[in-house]
Amino acid sequence: MSYPSIPQKKTPSDLLVTVGTDIRAAPEVVFEVIEDIESFVRLEENVHKVTIIGDVKRGLGMKSRWEMHEPSNGPAWFCDEEIVHYDKPNQIAYIGENDDGKGYAGVHNLERKPDGTTRLVFNEVFHFPVDESIRQVVEGMVSNVKKESERRAGERRG
């Protein structure tokens, strides 16, 4: 992986959330779930709509508009995201920003384990004030990526 595994903070008050998990699926399957950004409506509780904008529909340079709510169904806000690093099936990174100064960056790091399964470590930095409840949202998203990846792997084996 040539891209940093952890996004840089812009200020000391930025919050870094790191979540790791082992997934009973090959990295290719896990990556497929992560790059299917429109599915994050189901995978992440605060995401309500994802629309791909621009000409790139997958991979490096893909841009999308996200409608989200603050944790616990707070006020809605919009953010534009861009894939800034794409190394299938090892790593995918993005940045998100909106007109109100809310920004964030995330990196999904996938490692093939000796048994063919995947170790996923996800790091996300929030460049605006968020409370600790965001950790639960990120943990829930990673848990849902795990469940969906294992479901797809089971379908392929079955």
Residue frames as a rotation matrix with the C-alpha (Angstrom) as fourth column:
MET 1
0.579 0.815 0.000 0.00
0.815 -0.579 0.000 0.00
0.000 0.000 -1.000 0.00
SER 2
-0.441 -0.787 0.432 1.55
0.795 -0.566 -0.218 3.26
0.416 0.247 0.875 -1.10
TYR 3
0.022 0.554 0.832 -1.15
-0.086 -0.828 0.554 5.50
0.996 -0.084 0.029 0.37
PRO 4
-0.798 -0.306 0.520 -1.12
-0.512 -0.112 -0.852 6.35
0.319 -0.945 -0.067 4.09
SER 5
-0.603 0.578 -0.549 -3.28
0.538 0.804 0.255 3.97
0.589 -0.141 -0.796 6.13
ILE 6
0.002 0.569 -0.822 -4.50
0.916 -0.331 -0.227 6.81
-0.401 -0.753 -0.522 8.36
PRO 7
0.401 0.181 0.898 -5.72
0.643 -0.753 -0.135 10.17
0.652 0.632 -0.418 7.01
GLN 8
-0.694 -0.718 -0.053 -3.94
0.584 -0.518 -0.625 13.23
0.422 -0.465 0.779 8.35
LYS 9
0.263 0.678 -0.686 -5.53
0.898 -0.431 -0.082 15.51
-0.351 -0.595 -0.723 10.90
LYS 10
0.160 -0.150 0.976 -5.81
0.562 -0.798 -0.215 19.18
0.811 0.583 -0.043 9.92
THR 11
0.060 -0.103 0.993 -6.06
-0.673 -0.739 -0.036 20.39
0.737 -0.666 -0.113 13.52
PRO 12
-0.891 -0.453 0.009 -5.31
-0.297 0.569 -0.766 18.79
0.342 -0.686 -0.642 16.90
SER 13
-0.487 0.775 0.403 -9.03
-0.633 0.005 -0.774 18.73
-0.602 -0.632 0.488 17.68
ASP 14
-0.058 0.438 -0.897 -9.87
-0.885 0.394 0.249 16.51
0.462 0.808 0.365 14.69
LEU 15
0.228 0.233 0.945 -11.26
-0.725 0.689 0.005 13.16
-0.650 -0.686 0.326 15.80
LEU 16
-0.494 -0.399 -0.772 -9.70
-0.773 0.608 0.180 9.96
0.398 0.686 -0.610 14.45
VAL 17
0.408 0.618 0.672 -11.86
-0.755 0.642 -0.132 6.84
-0.512 -0.454 0.729 14.63
THR 18
-0.530 -0.601 -0.598 -10.21
-0.799 0.591 0.114 3.47
0.285 0.538 -0.793 13.96
VAL 19
0.400 0.659 0.637 -12.16
-0.729 0.650 -0.214 0.22
-0.555 -0.379 0.741 13.71
GLY 20
-0.573 -0.608 -0.550 -10.71
-0.805 0.546 0.234 -3.16
0.158 0.577 -0.801 12.79
THR 21
0.367 0.682 0.633 -12.35
-0.686 0.658 -0.311 -6.52
-0.629 -0.320 0.709 12.19
ASP 22
-0.840 -0.514 0.175 -11.65
-0.297 0.704 0.645 -9.92
-0.455 0.490 -0.744 10.70
ILE 23
0.156 0.902 -0.403 -13.99
-0.870 -0.068 -0.489 -10.93
-0.468 0.427 0.774 7.89
ARG 24
-0.265 -0.169 0.949 -14.62
0.083 0.977 0.197 -14.46
-0.961 0.131 -0.245 6.61
ALA 25
0.876 0.407 0.259 -14.40
0.307 -0.057 -0.950 -13.37
-0.372 0.912 -0.175 2.98
ALA 26
0.005 -0.889 0.458 -11.62
0.997 0.040 0.067 -12.74
-0.078 0.456 0.887 0.48
PRO 27
-0.496 -0.269 -0.825 -10.35
0.341 -0.935 0.099 -9.15
-0.798 -0.232 0.556 0.17
GLU 28
-0.974 0.144 0.177 -11.85
0.134 -0.268 0.954 -8.96
0.185 0.953 0.242 -3.33
VAL 29
-0.155 0.976 -0.153 -15.34
0.787 0.216 0.578 -9.53
0.597 -0.031 -0.802 -1.88
VAL 30
0.101 0.137 -0.985 -14.86
0.865 -0.502 0.019 -7.03
-0.492 -0.854 -0.169 0.95
PHE 31
-0.800 -0.460 -0.385 -13.50
0.205 -0.813 0.546 -4.42
-0.564 0.358 0.744 -1.46
GLU 32
-0.736 0.595 0.321 -16.51
0.425 0.038 0.904 -4.99
0.526 0.802 -0.282 -3.73
VAL 33
0.215 0.827 -0.520 -18.82
0.960 -0.080 0.269 -4.16
0.181 -0.557 -0.811 -0.82
ILE 34
-0.077 -0.325 -0.943 -16.85
0.623 -0.754 0.209 -1.05
-0.778 -0.571 0.260 0.16
GLU 35
-0.927 -0.356 -0.120 -16.66
0.135 -0.614 0.777 0.35
-0.350 0.704 0.617 -3.37
ASP 36
-0.401 0.877 0.264 -20.42
0.696 0.104 0.710 -0.06
0.595 0.469 -0.653 -3.82
ILE 37
-0.985 -0.165 -0.041 -21.00
0.149 -0.725 -0.672 3.31
0.082 -0.668 0.739 -2.20
GLU 38
-0.412 0.902 0.131 -24.70
-0.606 -0.378 0.700 3.43
0.681 0.209 0.702 -3.02
SER 39
0.117 0.429 -0.896 -25.16
0.349 0.826 0.441 0.47
0.930 -0.365 -0.053 -0.64
PHE 40
-0.842 -0.500 -0.204 -24.04
0.364 -0.247 -0.898 2.64
0.398 -0.830 0.390 2.30
VAL 41
-0.304 0.850 0.431 -27.68
-0.727 -0.499 0.472 3.71
0.616 -0.170 0.770 2.62
ARG 42
0.708 0.544 -0.451 -28.13
-0.192 0.763 0.618 0.21
0.680 -0.351 0.644 4.11
LEU 43
0.214 -0.746 -0.630 -24.69
0.651 0.590 -0.478 -0.13
0.728 -0.308 0.612 5.69
GLU 44
-0.818 -0.552 -0.164 -24.41
0.506 -0.554 -0.661 3.13
0.274 -0.623 0.732 7.66
GLU 45
-0.177 0.879 -0.443 -27.22
0.963 0.062 -0.262 4.41
-0.203 -0.473 -0.858 9.86
ASN 46
-0.022 0.187 -0.982 -26.74
0.263 -0.947 -0.186 8.13
-0.965 -0.262 -0.028 9.27
VAL 47
-0.921 -0.298 -0.252 -26.60
-0.172 -0.270 0.947 7.87
-0.350 0.916 0.197 5.44
HIS 48
-0.051 0.995 0.085 -29.94
-0.034 0.084 -0.996 8.49
-0.998 -0.054 0.030 3.74
LYS 49
0.934 0.320 0.160 -29.01
0.142 0.081 -0.987 8.92
-0.329 0.944 0.030 0.08
VAL 50
-0.164 -0.981 -0.099 -25.91
0.026 -0.104 0.994 8.51
-0.986 0.160 0.042 -2.09
THR 51
0.905 0.416 0.090 -25.77
0.129 -0.066 -0.989 9.73
-0.406 0.907 -0.114 -5.69
ILE 52
-0.106 -0.938 0.330 -22.82
0.785 0.125 0.606 9.28
-0.610 0.323 0.723 -8.01
ILE 53
0.839 0.284 -0.464 -22.04
-0.001 -0.852 -0.524 12.59
-0.544 0.440 -0.714 -9.72
GLY 54
0.018 -0.857 -0.514 -19.64
-0.801 -0.320 0.506 13.09
-0.598 0.403 -0.693 -12.60
ASP 55
0.383 0.093 -0.919 -18.46
-0.864 0.389 -0.321 10.79
0.327 0.917 0.229 -15.35
VAL 56
-0.656 -0.669 -0.350 -16.41
-0.461 0.722 -0.516 8.28
0.598 -0.177 -0.782 -13.30
LYS 57
0.381 0.924 -0.019 -18.78
-0.628 0.274 0.729 5.60
0.678 -0.266 0.685 -11.96
ARG 58
0.971 -0.175 -0.162 -16.24
0.239 0.698 0.675 3.43
-0.005 -0.694 0.720 -10.06
GLY 59
0.328 -0.944 -0.030 -12.70
0.933 0.328 -0.148 3.81
0.150 0.021 0.989 -8.85
LEU 60
-0.460 -0.690 -0.558 -10.21
0.761 -0.631 0.153 6.65
-0.458 -0.355 0.815 -8.66
GLY 61
-1.000 0.019 0.019 -11.80
-0.009 -0.898 0.439 10.05
0.025 0.439 0.898 -9.17
MET 62
-0.300 0.952 -0.066 -15.37
0.668 0.259 0.698 8.88
0.681 0.165 -0.713 -8.61
LYS 63
-0.951 0.081 0.300 -17.41
-0.239 -0.809 -0.537 11.67
0.199 -0.582 0.788 -7.03
SER 64
-0.337 0.869 -0.362 -20.61
0.701 0.488 0.520 11.30
0.628 -0.079 -0.774 -5.08
ARG 65
-0.469 0.330 0.819 -23.08
-0.567 -0.824 0.007 13.39
0.677 -0.461 0.573 -3.13
TRP 66
-0.633 0.180 -0.753 -24.11
0.579 0.756 -0.305 12.08
0.515 -0.629 -0.583 0.29
GLU 67
0.054 0.677 0.734 -27.19
-0.520 -0.609 0.599 13.08
0.853 -0.414 0.319 2.28
MET 68
-0.485 -0.306 -0.819 -26.56
0.504 0.668 -0.548 12.31
0.715 -0.679 -0.170 5.92
HIS 69
0.675 0.602 0.426 -27.96
-0.109 -0.490 0.865 13.06
0.730 -0.630 -0.266 9.35
GLU 70
-0.295 -0.696 0.655 -26.08
-0.835 -0.146 -0.531 13.69
0.465 -0.703 -0.538 12.53
PRO 71
-0.830 -0.016 -0.558 -26.06
0.175 0.942 -0.286 10.55
0.530 -0.335 -0.779 14.73
SER 72
-0.663 0.678 -0.317 -29.39
0.564 0.174 -0.807 9.84
-0.492 -0.714 -0.498 16.43
ASN 73
-0.037 0.709 0.704 -31.30
0.992 -0.061 0.114 11.34
0.124 0.703 -0.701 13.46
GLY 74
-0.176 -0.139 -0.975 -30.11
0.439 -0.897 0.049 14.91
-0.881 -0.419 0.219 13.91
PRO 75
0.471 0.403 -0.785 -30.27
-0.383 -0.709 -0.593 17.58
-0.795 0.579 -0.179 11.22
ALA 76
0.728 -0.151 0.669 -29.61
0.611 0.586 -0.533 16.64
-0.311 0.796 0.518 7.60
TRP 77
0.329 -0.640 -0.695 -26.49
-0.511 -0.739 0.439 17.77
-0.794 0.211 -0.570 5.80
PHE 78
0.995 0.006 0.102 -24.93
0.087 0.463 -0.882 17.13
-0.053 0.887 0.460 2.41
CYS 79
0.231 -0.971 -0.054 -21.37
-0.401 -0.146 0.904 16.33
-0.886 -0.187 -0.424 1.50
ASP 80
0.832 -0.106 -0.544 -19.48
-0.505 0.259 -0.823 15.68
0.228 0.960 0.162 -1.72
GLU 81
0.469 -0.654 0.594 -17.03
-0.218 0.566 0.795 12.82
-0.856 -0.502 0.123 -1.60
GLU 82
0.628 -0.344 -0.698 -14.23
-0.730 0.050 -0.681 11.81
0.269 0.938 -0.220 -3.96
ILE 83
0.887 -0.433 0.159 -12.20
0.369 0.872 0.321 8.59
-0.277 -0.226 0.934 -4.19
VAL 84
0.731 -0.661 -0.166 -8.60
-0.679 -0.728 -0.092 9.81
-0.060 0.179 -0.982 -3.95
HIS 85
-0.522 -0.852 0.020 -6.82
-0.842 0.519 0.146 6.44
-0.135 0.060 -0.989 -3.81
TYR 86
0.666 0.746 0.024 -7.92
-0.704 0.639 -0.310 3.14
-0.246 0.189 0.950 -5.35
ASP 87
-0.484 -0.829 -0.280 -5.75
-0.854 0.518 -0.055 0.03
0.191 0.212 -0.958 -5.02
LYS 88
0.559 0.827 0.053 -8.09
-0.828 0.553 0.096 -2.91
0.050 -0.098 0.994 -5.56
PRO 89
0.402 0.887 -0.229 -8.37
0.241 0.139 0.960 -5.10
0.883 -0.441 -0.158 -3.41
ASN 90
-0.260 -0.696 -0.670 -6.02
0.824 0.202 -0.529 -3.59
0.503 -0.689 0.521 -0.83
GLN 91
-0.566 -0.060 -0.822 -6.96
0.610 -0.702 -0.368 -0.01
-0.555 -0.710 0.434 -0.09
ILE 92
-0.073 0.554 0.829 -9.50
0.770 -0.498 0.400 2.66
0.634 0.667 -0.390 -0.92
ALA 93
-0.565 -0.188 -0.804 -9.42
0.704 -0.617 -0.351 6.24
-0.430 -0.764 0.481 0.38
TYR 94
0.076 0.667 0.741 -11.75
0.812 -0.473 0.342 9.20
0.578 0.576 -0.578 0.07
ILE 95
-0.933 -0.174 -0.316 -12.24
0.326 -0.782 -0.532 12.76
-0.154 -0.599 0.786 1.17
GLY 96
0.008 0.974 0.226 -15.54
0.936 -0.087 0.342 14.48
0.352 0.209 -0.912 1.82
GLU 97
-0.894 -0.259 -0.366 -16.31
0.371 -0.884 -0.282 18.18
-0.251 -0.388 0.887 2.10
ASN 98
0.144 0.935 0.325 -19.29
0.987 -0.161 0.027 20.47
0.077 0.316 -0.945 2.09
ASP 99
0.012 -0.088 0.996 -19.94
0.408 -0.909 -0.086 24.20
0.913 0.408 0.025 1.80
ASP 100
0.844 0.386 0.371 -20.35
-0.174 -0.457 0.872 24.59
0.506 -0.801 -0.319 5.59
GLY 101
0.071 -0.924 0.375 -16.79
-0.900 -0.221 -0.375 23.54
0.430 -0.311 -0.848 6.36
LYS 102
0.531 0.111 0.840 -17.61
-0.552 0.797 0.244 19.99
-0.643 -0.593 0.485 7.37
GLY 103
0.314 -0.493 -0.811 -14.93
-0.805 0.316 -0.503 17.70
0.504 0.811 -0.298 6.05
TYR 104
0.536 -0.168 0.827 -13.63
-0.491 0.734 0.468 14.22
-0.686 -0.658 0.311 6.66
ALA 105
0.022 -0.554 -0.832 -11.28
-0.921 0.313 -0.232 11.66
0.389 0.771 -0.504 5.17
GLY 106
0.560 0.223 0.798 -11.27
-0.595 0.779 0.200 7.88
-0.577 -0.587 0.568 5.38
VAL 107
-0.269 -0.661 -0.700 -9.11
-0.909 0.415 -0.043 4.93
0.319 0.625 -0.713 4.41
HIS 108
0.828 0.436 0.354 -10.20
-0.500 0.859 0.111 1.29
-0.255 -0.269 0.929 4.23
ASN 109
-0.239 -0.950 -0.202 -7.14
-0.968 0.250 -0.031 -0.97
0.080 0.188 -0.979 4.57
LEU 110
0.836 0.545 0.071 -7.59
-0.544 0.838 -0.022 -4.62
-0.071 -0.020 0.997 3.62
GLU 111
-0.318 -0.948 0.032 -5.07
-0.946 0.319 0.063 -7.38
-0.070 -0.010 -0.998 4.30
ARG 112
0.479 0.407 -0.778 -5.35
-0.519 0.846 0.124 -10.95
0.708 0.344 0.616 3.07
LYS 113
0.271 -0.333 0.903 -4.79
-0.875 0.307 0.375 -13.32
-0.402 -0.892 -0.208 5.96
PRO 114
-0.728 -0.685 -0.035 -3.02
-0.639 0.658 0.398 -16.69
-0.250 0.312 -0.917 5.45
ASP 115
-0.593 0.564 0.575 -6.38
0.345 0.823 -0.452 -18.51
-0.728 -0.070 -0.682 5.43
GLY 116
-0.712 0.263 0.651 -7.69
0.644 -0.127 0.755 -16.29
0.281 0.956 -0.079 2.58
THR 117
0.424 0.860 -0.284 -9.94
0.905 -0.386 0.181 -14.19
0.046 -0.334 -0.942 4.80
THR 118
0.038 -0.318 0.947 -9.56
0.418 -0.856 -0.304 -10.44
0.908 0.407 0.101 5.33
ARG 119
-0.182 -0.104 -0.978 -8.39
0.912 -0.389 -0.129 -8.14
-0.367 -0.915 0.166 8.07
LEU 120
0.194 0.326 0.925 -10.11
0.621 -0.771 0.141 -4.76
0.759 0.547 -0.353 7.56
VAL 121
-0.288 -0.235 -0.928 -8.84
0.841 -0.526 -0.128 -1.69
-0.458 -0.817 0.350 9.39
PHE 122
0.229 0.487 0.843 -10.83
0.769 -0.621 0.150 1.46
0.596 0.614 -0.517 8.72
ASN 123
-0.484 -0.414 -0.771 -9.60
0.766 -0.627 -0.144 4.90
-0.424 -0.660 0.620 9.75
GLU 124
0.201 0.559 0.804 -11.67
0.764 -0.603 0.228 8.05
0.613 0.569 -0.548 9.45
VAL 125
-0.720 -0.433 -0.542 -10.76
0.661 -0.664 -0.349 11.58
-0.209 -0.610 0.765 10.54
PHE 126
0.418 0.883 0.214 -13.45
0.892 -0.443 0.084 14.19
0.169 0.156 -0.973 11.13
HIS 127
-0.649 -0.713 0.265 -12.29
0.694 -0.698 -0.177 17.76
0.311 0.069 0.948 10.48
PHE 128
-0.297 0.615 0.730 -15.25
-0.402 -0.774 0.488 19.32
0.866 -0.149 0.478 12.31
PRO 129
-0.701 -0.005 0.713 -16.67
-0.710 0.108 -0.696 18.96
-0.074 -0.994 -0.079 15.80
VAL 130
0.078 0.709 -0.701 -18.41
-0.355 0.677 0.645 15.62
0.932 0.198 0.305 16.36
ASP 131
0.230 0.000 0.973 -19.26
-0.970 0.083 0.229 13.90
-0.081 -0.997 0.019 19.60
GLU 132
-0.658 -0.633 0.408 -18.21
-0.647 0.752 0.122 10.43
-0.384 -0.184 -0.905 20.62
SER 133
0.235 0.813 0.532 -21.47
-0.248 0.579 -0.776 8.90
-0.940 0.050 0.338 19.29
ILE 134
0.494 -0.106 -0.863 -19.84
-0.869 -0.086 -0.487 8.97
-0.022 0.991 -0.135 15.85
ARG 135
-0.639 -0.755 0.145 -17.71
-0.760 0.649 0.033 6.01
-0.119 -0.089 -0.989 16.97
GLN 136
-0.315 0.612 0.726 -20.86
-0.076 0.746 -0.662 3.89
-0.946 -0.263 -0.188 17.27
VAL 137
0.689 0.554 -0.466 -21.90
-0.461 -0.161 -0.873 4.91
-0.559 0.817 0.145 13.77
VAL 138
0.070 -0.761 -0.645 -18.49
-0.975 0.084 -0.205 3.94
0.210 0.643 -0.737 12.34
GLU 139
-0.760 -0.324 0.563 -18.42
-0.503 0.842 -0.194 0.66
-0.412 -0.430 -0.803 14.31
GLY 140
0.130 0.904 0.408 -21.92
-0.125 0.423 -0.898 -0.15
-0.984 0.065 0.168 13.04
MET 141
0.641 0.048 -0.766 -20.88
-0.746 -0.195 -0.636 0.56
-0.180 0.980 -0.089 9.45
VAL 142
-0.418 -0.868 -0.269 -17.83
-0.892 0.448 -0.061 -1.72
0.173 0.215 -0.961 9.73
SER 143
-0.597 0.286 0.750 -19.99
-0.261 0.814 -0.518 -4.43
-0.758 -0.505 -0.412 11.31
ASN 144
0.517 0.856 -0.027 -22.46
-0.244 0.117 -0.963 -4.15
-0.821 0.504 0.269 8.42
VAL 145
0.280 -0.526 -0.803 -19.64
-0.952 -0.041 -0.305 -4.30
0.127 0.850 -0.512 5.85
LYS 146
-0.751 -0.559 0.351 -18.50
-0.626 0.772 -0.110 -7.50
-0.210 -0.302 -0.930 7.57
LYS 147
-0.188 0.775 0.603 -22.00
-0.096 0.597 -0.797 -9.02
-0.977 -0.208 -0.038 7.51
GLU 148
0.709 0.493 -0.504 -22.58
-0.498 -0.155 -0.853 -8.10
-0.498 0.856 0.136 3.85
SER 149
-0.072 -0.828 -0.557 -19.14
-0.985 0.148 -0.094 -9.37
0.160 0.541 -0.826 2.80
GLU 150
-0.801 -0.212 0.559 -19.66
-0.397 0.888 -0.232 -12.70
-0.447 -0.408 -0.796 4.60
ARG 151
0.219 0.942 0.255 -23.14
-0.166 0.294 -0.941 -13.01
-0.961 0.164 0.221 3.08
ARG 152
0.641 -0.015 -0.767 -21.76
-0.758 -0.166 -0.631 -12.47
-0.118 0.986 -0.118 -0.45
ALA 153
-0.476 -0.869 -0.134 -18.88
-0.875 0.483 -0.025 -14.89
0.086 0.105 -0.991 0.18
GLY 154
-0.532 0.355 0.769 -21.35
-0.226 0.815 -0.533 -17.52
-0.816 -0.457 -0.353 1.39
GLU 155
0.594 0.775 -0.217 -23.48
-0.371 0.025 -0.928 -17.09
-0.714 0.631 0.302 -1.73
ARG 156
0.305 -0.566 -0.766 -20.43
-0.937 -0.033 -0.349 -17.63
0.172 0.824 -0.540 -3.93
ARG 157
-0.759 -0.588 0.281 -19.43
-0.641 0.751 -0.159 -20.78
-0.117 -0.301 -0.946 -2.03
GLY 158
-0.324 0.740 0.590 -22.97
-0.272 0.524 -0.807 -22.09
-0.906 -0.422 0.032 -1.90
